[in-house]
Amino acid sequence: MTQTDDGLSPRLVPGIRTGLKKGWNGYIWLLKIIVPVSFATGLLVYSGVIYKLDFLLTPVMTWMGLPASGALVIIAGMFTGIYGTVAALSVMPFAMEHMILLAVFTLICHNLIQESMVQGWSGINPFFAAGFRLVAAFTVTLCCAKLMGVTPDTSAPHAAATLPEPNPVFTAWLAGWAVDTLKLVAQIFGIIMPLMVLMELAKAFHVIEIIIRPLQPVLSFLGLDRSCGMLWMTAAVFGLAYGSAVIVEETRTHTYEPEALTKLHLSIGINHAMIEDPALFLPLGIPVFWLWIPRLVAAILVTYTFSLFTALRRSYAQRTGHKKIRHY
């Protein structure tokens, strides 16, 4: 028994200590993003400014087969996340096909500022990440609309007429924001700290490979490199916000091929938080197929397209270099 304890202690205690330290550092780093961004977004919602931005998306709604009021739901999702979209859909009158399209769009493109910053800290330009997710959301939603044969419902009321007025009492809004933010950061703390400890213990006891090995067929199917298995699993289960500390820490402490990391970010930008986010829409009666399949297919197509583009570009560069050498 003593020998077993002696064998475990040199790895167990330092692993826990290192995990707690990294988890705390990652948690503080994340708070520096979440709190100010959440406060700024909340002010936009409170003042009503965010609701006046729907004119930017109204023309695009027709292309995607959505009523003009859908612009507000999309804007709410991009700034406030999945919860904002679910809340808006629960009180606004939409046909089921329109709810499906809005859910598809928001599942791909939500919480854009915070999550793009996380991706920016872990290997990809944040502006490119945000722009890519916007384009992907529009494209996938448009394809789904065409498959469903959806036509825009021009008779739907304008979004501004269906939403409650912002709370006129600023102190009441501030108190509500503070409570919601405290709940959010407490949830993140409860996820990040044990997750980082488990990660460090897994490294200390050399079980990372055991965890990743069953994922190899999945990663190959998704068009991703096996070296990114832990990053993909973290994003797929916990999402980009809750899993940010692990994702950023892993990319800082390990060297990844730029191409593999870019493919990973393109994939998880479209398809992350595969359990919680789609499940939030289930109470609205949205079919399971549309909540999980479109963005999974889109993520796969994107990685394979990127691989093909990279291979063609590399082949072209090699041919061009060969010609230059031959002419020389």
N, C-alpha and C positions, 0 to 999 in steps of 0.2 A: 504493500500500500504506500509505503514511504517512497519507494522508487518511482511509483506512478505519479505521486504528487510532485516529486522533484523534477520529473520529466515534463509535467504540465506547467508548473509555476513559471519557469523562465519564459514561456511563450504566452501563457494566459494573462498574467497581470500586465506585462508591457503591452500586449495587444489591446486589452481593455482601456488602458491609460492612453494609448495612441489614438484609439478610436474615439474616445471622449474628447480628446483635444482637437482632432480633425473635425469631429462633428460640431463642436462649439464654434470653431473658427468658421466653418461653412455656414453655420446658423447665423452668426453675426453678419457675415457677408451677405447672406440672403435678406436679412432684415433691412440692410441698407438699400436694397432694391425695393422690397415689398412695401415698406411703410411709406416712403415718399411717393412712389408711383400710385399706391392705393389712395393716398390722401388727395393727390392731384386729380386722379380719376373721379374720386368721390365728389370733389368740388365741381367738376364739370357736370356730373349728374345732378347735384343739388341745385346748381345755378340754372339748369335746363339747357346749357350750351350744347351738350352732347346730343340732345333731342333735335337740335336745329341743324345738325350735320347730315340729316337723312337725304337732303337734296343732292348730296354728292353721289349717292348710290342709287337714287330713284330711277335714272335711265337704265342702269344695269339690271334692275329688277325685272324689267320686261324681257331682256335677253334670257334670263334664267327661268322665266315662267312664273315669276313671283309678283304679288301685288306690291304697290308702292310702300305700303305699311311694313313690308318685310325689311326695308332698309334700316328701320329703327332697331329691330331685333338683331340684325347683323352687327350694327354699330355697338349695341350693348354687349354683345358677345365678344367683339374684338377688344373692348376696353375693360369689361368687368368679368369676363370668363363665362364658363358654361352655366354657372348658377344664374347669371343675369339673363341669359337666353331662355332658360327653363322658366324663370319667373315671368318673363315677358310673354312667352307662349301660353302660359297658364291663364292669362287674363285677356289676351287679344284673340279676336275671332278669326281663325284661319282654318281653311279646309285641310284635311289630313295630308293631301299631297304637298301642300305648301309647308306644313309643319315638317314633313320629311326633308324637303329641300333645305329649309332653314337649319334643321339639325345637322345635316350633312355638311353644310357650309361651316357652321360654328364648331363642329368637332375638329375640323382641320384648322380653322383660323380663329382662335380665341386667346384671350389674355396675351395679346400680341406683344406688348411692350416688355413685360416681365420675362416671358419665355424667350423672346429674341435676344434679350440681354444675357440670359443663361447660355444660349447657344453661342453668343459672341464670346463669352468667357471660356468656352470649351472647344474652340477650333473652327469657327466659321464666322464670316462677317455678319454682324447682327442686322444690318440693313438689307443685305442679300437674303438672310433667313426670313425676315419679315415680308419682303417683297415676294419671295418664292412661295410662301404659305398663302399669301393673298391670291396670287395667280393660280396656284393649285386649287384653292377653295372655289374660285370662280369656275375653273375648268371642270372640276369634278361635279359641282352642282349643276352646271349646264348639261353635262353628259347624262346625269341622272334625270334631269327634267326631260331630255329628249327620249330617254328610254321609257319613262313613265307617260309620255305624251301629255305633259302638263302645259296648259296655256295660262297666261297671267289673268288673275281675277281683278279686273279693273273696277269692279263694284265694291271692293273692300274699302272700308273707311281708312282715311289717312292716319298714320301712326300717332301723330301728335294729338288727335282727338280722342284717342283711346287710353292714354296714359294718365295716371294721377299727377296732379301738380306737385312740384318739389315742396318739401316741408318748409314752410316760411320761417320756422324757428331754427336759427343756425345752431344754437346750443344743443337742441334736441338731436339735430342731424349729427353734430360732432360727437355726442355721447354714443349714438347708435353706431357711428363709424368706429369709434374706439373699441366698443364691445365686440363688434364683428372682427376687427383686426386682431384683437387679443385672442379670440377663438381660433382664428386662422394661424397665427404664429404659434399658439399652443399645439395645434394639430401638427404643424410642420416640425416643431421641436420633438414631439412624440414619435415622429417618423424618422427624422434625420439622425438623432442620437443613437438609438438602438441599431439602425441600419449601418451607420459608420462603424460601430463596435463590432457588429457581425462581419462586416467587410474585413476589418483588420484581423479578427480572429481567423477568418477563412484564409487570409494570406499567411498568417503565422503558422497555421496547421496544414497549409498546402492543400486546401480543398477547393480552391477556385477552379482548377481544371476539372474536378469532379462535377462541379455545378454547371460549368459551361459545356462539357462534353455532350450531354443530351440535347443541347441547343444547336449543335452544329448542323444537323439537317434543316432545322428551321431557318438558320442564318443563311444557308446556301439557297434555300427556296426563296428567301427575301432578297437575294442578291447582295448580301452583306459579307464582310470579311469576318472570319471566326475570331480574330483578335478583338473585335468590338462586341463580343458576346455579353460581357458584364454591363457595358454601357447600354446596349439595346434592351436587355432585360430590365434594368433599372427604369429606363424611360417607358417601356411598355407597361410595367406594373404600376409605378409610382407617378409617372408623368414628368414633364420638364421642370415644374415648379417644386414639387415635393422631392423629386429625385435630384435636384440641382446640385446639392452638396457632393453627392457621390459622383455625378457626371463631371463636374468641374475638377474635383480632386483626382479622379482617375486620369483625366487628360493632362493634368499638370505633372503627375508622377510617372506616367508611362508615355512612351514614344509610339505614336501611331502613324502609319503611312497617311499622307495628306489625302490621297484618293479614297482610302478606306474610311477616313474620318468624315470626309465630305459626303460620301454616300450614306453614312450613318445619319448625319444631320438632316439630309434631305428626306430620309425615310422616317425618322422619328418626328421631324417637323410636321409631317402629314399624319402619322399614325403613332400616337403615344397615349398613355393612360387608357389602355385598351379595356380595362375592367370598369373603373369608376365612371368615367365620362359618359360612355354610351348608356350605362345603367341609369343615369339621372333622367334620361328621356323616356324610359320605359313607362313610368306612371302616366305619361301623356298618351299612351296607346300607340306609339310609333313602332312599326314592325322591326323585329330584331335584324332582319337582313340589311336594311338600309342604315342601321346604326353601326354595324361592324364591317360589312363587306366592301362598300365603295372606297373607303380610305385605305383599307388593306390592299385592295387591287391597285389603287393609285400609287401607294408606297412601293409596291413591287415593280410597277411599270417605270417609275421614276429611277429606281436604282439600276435596272437593266438598261434603260435609255442612257443614263449617265455613263455606265460601263461601255456601252457601244460607242458613244460619242468620244470618250477618252481613248478607246482603242483606235478609232478612225483618225483622231487627231495625232496620236502617236505614230500611226502608220504613215500618215501624210508627212509628218516631220522627218521620219526616217528616209522616205523617198526623196524629199527635197534635199536633205543632207547628202544623200548618195549622189544626186545629180550635181550638186555643187562640187563635191570631191572629184567626180568624173570630169567635169568641165575644167577644173583646175589642173 
